[in-house]
């Protein structure tokens, strides 16, 4: 492994740790709905305090409207330490260490050299919204993303490894029980399992896919039963029962949860909105904040363009793109693009593990064409933007405030 690769990796790992150093003391579990849901599960209840932010109000009771697995993951911690001490950033950091190992194995199985594996780990964990969700994971939405990424990376690593259908299906079920749209990754996973070199006969392939469908189906059944127990309807997720306020309420009242009316706004922010900060002091010289609605995927993480260099003639590449586009298109019609968020479109984390496979395939081809340097530059740029928002600007804020006065 080259000295330059190690130096860059250590530099941004240090920046990542600095953000956690600030986030961990503020990681009180009382602000995480999933910690409250875990406590309710331990008490054999489904409902939580209806006064908590983002609860769904139904027949005079409060419910966490989000899928249950992130709360289940928290149950041992809540049982041992209580809700207040269930520190989201600490737990997200532990899962991140696991995710780095899983992603490294995936990239190795995709045929990347050690240096290129490190660069793509840096891209995924420091050059996307993943950095943001880890140190904000005291909140319900961001913790769910971390758990979903863990499960989806595990599903992909097994699919491109031994290809055991039951394990791939169980991991996909875990992702679905954390973030629902990840279920559309099934297209790519089914194709990979069907074409997996370990299964040489149609009987073996169908049997393996049957096991995959069975374990995935268990996850789907759990979610439908969970909805039915809370809201009397297996297809009622609870999102419509959230007492939205402000512009979200205006959107919901006019257009509902899903509408073509949201498409222009969401598409602009997904693909085109640039990096932007505001200076909010009276003189507009300090109190720096980021755009509440985030930065587009292409502007914040330009290295994702590597995905288009994956060999499109391969069926698994087409299947991966079908899953990516299916998830992204569904999100474009939702009333919320992920706000609030900093320098990211956090919903892209539902499909970025799939894109990591495409990016790895693209990087492999670009290395063969001796163009790796260009993409490494894009990765550094993406990580620097995150470092600017999460390390540099917070550190400079006292100096900016002093200059402003």
RODO-2510 file (C-alpha; in nm, 4 decimals, decimal comma):
residues 405
     n   res          X          Y          Z
     1     x     0,0000     0,0000     0,0000
     2     x     0,1453     0,3378    -0,1010
     3     x     0,2503     0,6050     0,1479
     4     x     0,0181     0,8595    -0,0181
     5     x    -0,2836     0,6323     0,0290
     6     x    -0,2025     0,5732     0,3951
     7     x    -0,1439     0,9459     0,4565
     8     x    -0,4767     1,0503     0,3039
     9     x    -0,6642     0,7746     0,4871
    10     x    -0,5097     0,8690     0,8240
    11     x    -0,5798     1,2396     0,7668
    12     x    -0,9497     1,1926     0,7020
    13     x    -0,9841     0,9270     0,9720
    14     x    -0,8525     1,1915     1,2108
    15     x    -1,1115     1,4415     1,0870
    16     x    -1,3841     1,1802     1,1298
    17     x    -1,2723     1,1175     1,4877
    18     x    -1,2744     1,4917     1,5634
    19     x    -1,6403     1,5178     1,4645
    20     x    -1,7227     1,2214     1,6872
    21     x    -1,5334     1,3832     1,9725
    22     x    -1,7893     1,6645     1,9602
    23     x    -2,0923     1,4471     1,8856
    24     x    -2,0534     1,1778     2,1516
    25     x    -2,1030     1,4077     2,4557
    26     x    -2,4302     1,5252     2,2951
    27     x    -2,5548     1,1769     2,2097
    28     x    -2,8273     1,1609     2,4732
    29     x    -3,0631     0,8754     2,3859
    30     x    -3,3670     1,0755     2,4962
    31     x    -3,3632     1,2519     2,1575
    32     x    -3,3659     0,9213     1,9663
    33     x    -3,7137     0,7801     1,9052
    34     x    -3,5624     0,4384     1,8492
    35     x    -3,4256     0,4350     2,2041
    36     x    -3,7796     0,5023     2,3292
    37     x    -3,9145     0,2296     2,0996
    38     x    -3,6532    -0,0113     2,2357
    39     x    -3,7659     0,0743     2,5889
    40     x    -4,1281     0,0138     2,4885
    41     x    -4,0386    -0,3241     2,3375
    42     x    -3,8639    -0,4210     2,6617
    43     x    -4,1859    -0,3329     2,8450
    44     x    -4,3851    -0,5390     2,5901
    45     x    -4,5511    -0,2278     2,4490
    46     x    -4,5625    -0,0814     2,0990
    47     x    -4,6585     0,2768     2,1860
    48     x    -4,4348     0,5574     2,3093
    49     x    -4,4902     0,9033     2,4603
    50     x    -4,7009     1,0882     2,2006
    51     x    -4,5331     1,4200     2,2845
    52     x    -4,2020     1,3038     2,1345
    53     x    -4,1062     1,4691     1,8053
    54     x    -4,2063     1,2795     1,4888
    55     x    -4,4309     1,0288     1,6642
    56     x    -4,7385     0,9106     1,4768
    57     x    -5,0609     0,9898     1,6602
    58     x    -5,3242     0,7174     1,6283
    59     x    -5,6328     0,6738     1,8478
    60     x    -5,4842     0,8794     2,1287
    61     x    -5,1531     0,6927     2,1419
    62     x    -4,8065     0,7678     2,0085
    63     x    -4,6141     0,5288     1,7842
    64     x    -4,2718     0,5387     1,6201
    65     x    -4,3722     0,5380     1,2514
    66     x    -4,0430     0,3934     1,1290
    67     x    -3,9464     0,0260     1,0752
    68     x    -3,8494    -0,1621     1,3922
    69     x    -3,5029    -0,3175     1,3462
    70     x    -3,2944    -0,0166     1,4604
    71     x    -3,4940    -0,0235     1,7850
    72     x    -3,4355    -0,3979     1,8210
    73     x    -3,0603    -0,3389     1,7800
    74     x    -3,0796    -0,0852     2,0638
    75     x    -3,2726    -0,3108     2,3021
    76     x    -2,9694    -0,4698     2,4777
    77     x    -2,8103    -0,1272     2,5228
    78     x    -3,1305     0,0281     2,6574
    79     x    -3,1830    -0,2704     2,8863
    80     x    -2,8303    -0,2326     3,0241
    81     x    -2,7872     0,1461     3,0316
    82     x    -3,1335     0,2965     2,9956
    83     x    -3,2671     0,5331     2,7309
    84     x    -3,0666     0,8368     2,8396
    85     x    -2,7277     0,6661     2,8137
    86     x    -2,7930     0,4917     2,4823
    87     x    -2,5432     0,7029     2,2929
    88     x    -2,6231     0,6983     1,9195
    89     x    -2,2860     0,8282     1,7909
    90     x    -2,0967     0,5690     1,9964
    91     x    -2,3135     0,2847     1,8697
    92     x    -2,2999     0,4169     1,5126
    93     x    -1,9203     0,4289     1,5375
    94     x    -1,9099     0,0649     1,6441
    95     x    -2,1299    -0,0324     1,3500
    96     x    -1,9100     0,1792     1,1232
    97     x    -1,6037    -0,0211     1,2231
    98     x    -1,7959    -0,3335     1,1240
    99     x    -1,9100    -0,1676     0,7998
   100     x    -1,5525    -0,0818     0,7041
   101     x    -1,4535    -0,4470     0,7427
   102     x    -1,7566    -0,5672     0,5437
   103     x    -1,7043    -0,3112     0,2672
   104     x    -1,3341    -0,3972     0,2442
   105     x    -1,4231    -0,7637     0,1933
   106     x    -1,6785    -0,6669    -0,0719
   107     x    -1,4232    -0,4570    -0,2615
   108     x    -1,1693    -0,7402    -0,2395
   109     x    -1,4239    -0,9803    -0,3884
   110     x    -1,4845    -0,7315    -0,6693
   111     x    -1,1182    -0,7598    -0,7667
   112     x    -0,9768    -0,4247    -0,6538
   113     x    -0,6130    -0,3850    -0,5537
   114     x    -0,5453    -0,2936    -0,1865
   115     x    -0,4765     0,0739    -0,2629
   116     x    -0,7984     0,1081    -0,4605
   117     x    -0,9961    -0,0606    -0,1833
   118     x    -0,8738     0,2019     0,0644
   119     x    -0,9622     0,4838    -0,1739
   120     x    -1,3154     0,3563    -0,2197
   121     x    -1,3571     0,3054     0,1539
   122     x    -1,2555     0,6675     0,1940
   123     x    -1,5030     0,7638    -0,0792
   124     x    -1,7965     0,5818     0,0785
   125     x    -1,7410     0,6622     0,4454
   126     x    -1,5858     1,0118     0,4248
   127     x    -1,7028     1,1381     0,0842
   128     x    -2,0784     1,0811     0,1152
   129     x    -2,3564     1,1529     0,3610
   130     x    -2,2410     0,8552     0,5678
   131     x    -2,0097     1,0849     0,7642
   132     x    -2,3046     1,3098     0,8479
   133     x    -2,5380     1,0316     0,9622
   134     x    -2,2828     0,8808     1,1997
   135     x    -2,2208     1,1869     1,4101
   136     x    -2,5903     1,2885     1,3966
   137     x    -2,7100     0,9378     1,4853
   138     x    -2,8485     1,0521     1,8190
   139     x    -3,1575     1,1175     1,6043
   140     x    -3,3940     0,8455     1,4847
   141     x    -3,3549     0,8915     1,1081
   142     x    -2,9764     0,8827     1,0990
   143     x    -2,9418     0,5805     1,3257
   144     x    -3,1778     0,3938     1,0910
   145     x    -2,9511     0,4744     0,7960
   146     x    -2,6457     0,3316     0,9728
   147     x    -2,8251     0,0047     1,0504
   148     x    -2,9640    -0,0195     0,6961
   149     x    -2,6199     0,0365     0,5417
   150     x    -2,4776    -0,2393     0,7615
   151     x    -2,7412    -0,4864     0,6455
   152     x    -2,7229    -0,3928     0,2778
   153     x    -2,3430    -0,4114     0,2709
   154     x    -2,3689    -0,7550     0,4346
   155     x    -2,6184    -0,8707     0,1694
   156     x    -2,3951    -0,7512    -0,1156
   157     x    -2,0807    -0,9014     0,0357
   158     x    -2,2453    -1,2416     0,0727
   159     x    -2,3982    -1,2208    -0,2773
   160     x    -2,0558    -1,1522    -0,4278
   161     x    -1,9012    -1,4088    -0,1958
   162     x    -2,0431    -1,7560    -0,1335
   163     x    -2,3871    -1,6463    -0,2502
   164     x    -2,5894    -1,8282     0,0149
   165     x    -2,9494    -1,7292    -0,0485
   166     x    -3,0750    -1,7541     0,3124
   167     x    -2,8048    -1,5169     0,4393
   168     x    -2,8470    -1,2699     0,1544
   169     x    -3,2225    -1,2695     0,2129
   170     x    -3,1857    -1,2253     0,5888
   171     x    -2,9511    -0,9297     0,5402
   172     x    -3,1861    -0,7716     0,2854
   173     x    -3,4758    -0,8232     0,5290
   174     x    -3,2699    -0,6389     0,7916
   175     x    -3,2124    -0,3492     0,5541
   176     x    -3,5840    -0,3383     0,4707
   177     x    -3,6757    -0,3419     0,8392
   178     x    -3,4574    -0,0325     0,8795
   179     x    -3,5254     0,1605     0,5562
   180     x    -3,8147     0,0299     0,3474
   181     x    -3,6974     0,1281    -0,0018
   182     x    -3,3898    -0,0917     0,0284
   183     x    -3,6173    -0,3858    -0,0556
   184     x    -3,5766    -0,2828    -0,4201
   185     x    -3,2154    -0,4010    -0,3967
   186     x    -3,3732    -0,7456    -0,4443
   187     x    -3,3555    -0,7023    -0,8230
   188     x    -2,9761    -0,6840    -0,8200
   189     x    -2,9389    -0,9524    -0,5548
   190     x    -3,1692    -1,1996    -0,7325
   191     x    -2,9798    -1,1546    -1,0579
   192     x    -2,6456    -1,2071    -0,8844
   193     x    -2,7668    -1,5204    -0,7059
   194     x    -2,9114    -1,6626    -1,0271
   195     x    -2,5799    -1,6099    -1,2093
   196     x    -2,3580    -1,7041    -0,9159
   197     x    -2,0801    -1,9397    -1,0317
   198     x    -2,1222    -2,1627    -0,7249
   199     x    -2,4631    -2,2804    -0,8507
   200     x    -2,4252    -2,4591    -1,1802
   201     x    -2,7654    -2,6208    -1,2353
   202     x    -3,1122    -2,4684    -1,2579
   203     x    -3,2245    -2,6806    -0,9632
   204     x    -2,9475    -2,5391    -0,7436
   205     x    -3,0286    -2,1854    -0,8536
   206     x    -3,4011    -2,2174    -0,7894
   207     x    -3,3396    -2,3749    -0,4494
   208     x    -3,0997    -2,0978    -0,3502
   209     x    -3,3436    -1,8302    -0,4690
   210     x    -3,6218    -2,0033    -0,2779
   211     x    -3,4228    -1,9744     0,0446
   212     x    -3,3510    -1,6094    -0,0375
   213     x    -3,7218    -1,5417    -0,0935
   214     x    -3,8137    -1,7213     0,2294
   215     x    -3,5853    -1,5182     0,4570
   216     x    -3,6656    -1,1924     0,2784
   217     x    -4,0339    -1,2791     0,3050
   218     x    -4,0044    -1,3275     0,6802
   219     x    -3,8779    -0,9697     0,7086
   220     x    -4,1644    -0,8385     0,4973
   221     x    -4,4170    -1,0377     0,7021
   222     x    -4,2752    -0,8975     1,0266
   223     x    -4,3164    -0,5429     0,8981
   224     x    -4,6727    -0,5996     0,7782
   225     x    -4,7659    -0,7561     1,1127
   226     x    -4,5986    -0,4681     1,2962
   227     x    -4,8078    -0,2174     1,1012
   228     x    -5,1277    -0,4142     1,1579
   229     x    -5,0684    -0,4305     1,5319
   230     x    -5,0117    -0,0553     1,5532
   231     x    -5,2537     0,0884     1,2992
   232     x    -5,4973    -0,1924     1,2194
   233     x    -5,3768    -0,2113     0,8586
   234     x    -5,0644    -0,3950     0,7409
   235     x    -5,0078    -0,1335     0,4688
   236     x    -5,0417     0,1677     0,6991
   237     x    -4,6833     0,2666     0,7822
   238     x    -4,7867     0,5448     1,0170
   239     x    -4,6183     0,8221     0,8202
   240     x    -4,9529     0,9844     0,7404
   241     x    -5,0247     1,0094     1,1145
   242     x    -4,7175     1,2242     1,1866
   243     x    -4,8281     1,5766     1,2856
   244     x    -4,6172     1,7597     1,0286
   245     x    -4,5712     2,1342     1,0596
   246     x    -4,4591     2,4215     0,8390
   247     x    -4,4018     2,3601     0,4705
   248     x    -4,4202     1,9821     0,5193
   249     x    -4,7765     2,0203     0,6454
   250     x    -4,8598     2,2406     0,3480
   251     x    -4,7194     1,9777     0,1140
   252     x    -4,9031     1,6936     0,2858
   253     x    -5,2352     1,8784     0,2910
   254     x    -5,2126     1,9648    -0,0787
   255     x    -5,0428     1,6624    -0,2317
   256     x    -5,0191     1,3730     0,0180
   257     x    -4,7096     1,1691     0,1023
   258     x    -4,6271     1,0872    -0,2611
   259     x    -4,6911     1,3167    -0,5547
   260     x    -4,5470     1,4250    -0,8896
   261     x    -4,5548     1,7771    -0,7449
   262     x    -4,2425     1,6901    -0,5435
   263     x    -4,0465     1,5684    -0,8459
   264     x    -3,8888     1,8990    -0,9679
   265     x    -3,7703     2,0011    -0,6208
   266     x    -3,6358     1,6569    -0,5294
   267     x    -3,4688     1,5993    -0,8670
   268     x    -3,2921     1,9355    -0,8533
   269     x    -3,1568     1,8600    -0,5074
   270     x    -3,0659     1,5021    -0,5954
   271     x    -2,8562     1,5807    -0,9026
   272     x    -2,7836     1,9517    -0,9462
   273     x    -2,7928     2,1611    -0,6275
   274     x    -2,4429     2,2836    -0,5451
   275     x    -2,2595     2,3167    -0,2163
   276     x    -2,3968     2,6181    -0,0321
   277     x    -2,3612     2,7843     0,3082
   278     x    -2,5310     3,0875     0,4630
   279     x    -2,3866     3,3514     0,6942
   280     x    -2,6699     3,4314     0,9349
   281     x    -2,5391     3,7009     1,1665
   282     x    -2,6894     4,0513     1,1261
   283     x    -2,3821     4,1569     0,9274
   284     x    -2,3792     3,8236     0,7363
   285     x    -2,0200     3,7495     0,8415
   286     x    -2,0564     3,4656     1,0947
   287     x    -2,3024     3,2036     1,2237
   288     x    -2,2410     2,9777     0,9253
   289     x    -2,5030     2,7154     0,8419
   290     x    -2,5473     2,4768     0,5508
   291     x    -2,8412     2,4555     0,3138
   292     x    -3,1146     2,2783     0,5132
   293     x    -3,2086     2,0701     0,2068
   294     x    -2,8526     1,9532     0,1419
   295     x    -2,6191     1,9260    -0,1541
   296     x    -2,6739     1,7105    -0,4618
   297     x    -2,5073     1,3734    -0,4987
   298     x    -2,3054     1,4878    -0,8005
   299     x    -2,1858     1,8074    -0,6321
   300     x    -2,1005     1,6524    -0,2951
   301     x    -1,9689     1,3152    -0,4184
   302     x    -1,8584     1,3538    -0,7843
   303     x    -1,6697     1,0246    -0,7779
   304     x    -2,0062     0,8436    -0,8112
   305     x    -1,9733     0,9092    -1,1857
   306     x    -1,7342     0,6118    -1,1771
   307     x    -2,0456     0,3936    -1,1732
   308     x    -2,1176     0,4735    -1,5392
   309     x    -1,7809     0,3203    -1,6333
   310     x    -1,8868    -0,0247    -1,5111
   311     x    -1,9084    -0,2684    -1,8040
   312     x    -2,2694    -0,2207    -1,9125
   313     x    -2,2685    -0,5405    -2,1171
   314     x    -2,2809    -0,7433    -1,7970
   315     x    -2,6249    -0,8477    -1,6765
   316     x    -2,5362    -0,7864    -1,3114
   317     x    -2,4467    -0,4247    -1,3939
   318     x    -2,7861    -0,3697    -1,5540
   319     x    -2,9587    -0,5327    -1,2569
   320     x    -2,7684    -0,3076    -1,0156
   321     x    -2,8759    -0,0009    -1,2123
   322     x    -3,2383    -0,1169    -1,2091
   323     x    -3,2278    -0,1386    -0,8290
   324     x    -3,0513     0,1964    -0,7917
   325     x    -3,2916     0,3767    -1,0240
   326     x    -3,5995     0,2102    -0,8734
   327     x    -3,5034     0,3314    -0,5251
   328     x    -3,4068     0,6797    -0,6453
   329     x    -3,7191     0,7304    -0,8561
   330     x    -3,9445     0,6257    -0,5703
   331     x    -3,7735     0,8804    -0,3445
   332     x    -3,8263     1,1588    -0,5989
   333     x    -4,2026     1,1430    -0,5416
   334     x    -4,1842     1,1628    -0,1591
   335     x    -4,2729     1,4863     0,0210
   336     x    -3,9326     1,5073     0,1955
   337     x    -3,5918     1,4916     0,0251
   338     x    -3,4206     1,4049     0,3548
   339     x    -3,4027     1,7481     0,5164
   340     x    -3,2553     1,8414     0,7463
   341     x    -2,9160     1,7375     0,6167
   342     x    -2,5688     1,8782     0,5651
   343     x    -2,3802     1,8454     0,2350
   344     x    -2,5696     1,5351     0,1274
   345     x    -2,8930     1,3828     0,0083
   346     x    -2,9149     1,1274     0,2865
   347     x    -3,1811     0,9158     0,1155
   348     x    -2,9133     0,8196    -0,1383
   349     x    -2,7680     0,5961     0,1335
   350     x    -3,0524     0,3578     0,0538
   351     x    -2,8828     0,2819    -0,2775
   352     x    -2,5205     0,3939    -0,2341
   353     x    -2,4074     0,0457    -0,1174
   354     x    -2,5385    -0,0832    -0,4532
   355     x    -2,3585     0,1987    -0,6304
   356     x    -2,0401     0,1062    -0,4440
   357     x    -2,0378    -0,2182    -0,6424
   358     x    -2,0781    -0,0244    -0,9677
   359     x    -1,8172     0,2311    -0,8588
   360     x    -1,5734    -0,0504    -0,7826
   361     x    -1,6316    -0,2019    -1,1257
   362     x    -1,5818     0,1398    -1,2835
   363     x    -1,2665     0,2065    -1,0830
   364     x    -1,1215    -0,1264    -1,1904
   365     x    -1,1644    -0,0296    -1,5567
   366     x    -1,0321     0,3223    -1,5018
   367     x    -0,7211     0,1851    -1,3276
   368     x    -0,6583    -0,0299    -1,6337
   369     x    -0,6797     0,2887    -1,8447
   370     x    -0,4359     0,4667    -1,6107
   371     x    -0,6948     0,7249    -1,5003
   372     x    -0,7115     0,6418    -1,1298
   373     x    -0,5538     0,9757    -1,0339
   374     x    -0,8500     1,1742    -1,1635
   375     x    -1,0955     0,9785    -0,9505
   376     x    -0,8756     0,9879    -0,6434
   377     x    -0,8822     1,3651    -0,6793
   378     x    -1,2634     1,3550    -0,6855
   379     x    -1,2637     1,1428    -0,3712
   380     x    -1,0334     1,3859    -0,1905
   381     x    -1,2563     1,6754    -0,2982
   382     x    -1,5689     1,5032    -0,1631
   383     x    -1,4036     1,4225     0,1691
   384     x    -1,2668     1,7775     0,1949
   385     x    -1,6178     1,9222     0,1566
   386     x    -1,7343     1,7117     0,4493
   387     x    -1,4264     1,8067     0,6505
   388     x    -1,4959     2,1737     0,5744
   389     x    -1,8524     2,1480     0,7064
   390     x    -1,7915     1,9220     1,0041
   391     x    -1,4405     2,0179     1,1197
   392     x    -1,3080     2,3426     0,9725
   393     x    -1,6092     2,5767     0,9845
   394     x    -1,7128     2,4776     1,3405
   395     x    -1,3532     2,5370     1,4522
   396     x    -1,3458     2,8764     1,2790
   397     x    -1,6823     2,9955     1,4123
   398     x    -1,5364     3,1684     1,7247
   399     x    -1,2861     3,3531     1,5064
   400     x    -1,5576     3,4522     1,2591
   401     x    -1,7760     3,5764     1,5435
   402     x    -1,4837     3,7813     1,6844
   403     x    -1,4174     3,9373     1,3431
   404     x    -1,7876     4,0093     1,3045
   405     x    -1,7795     4,2182     1,6211
***
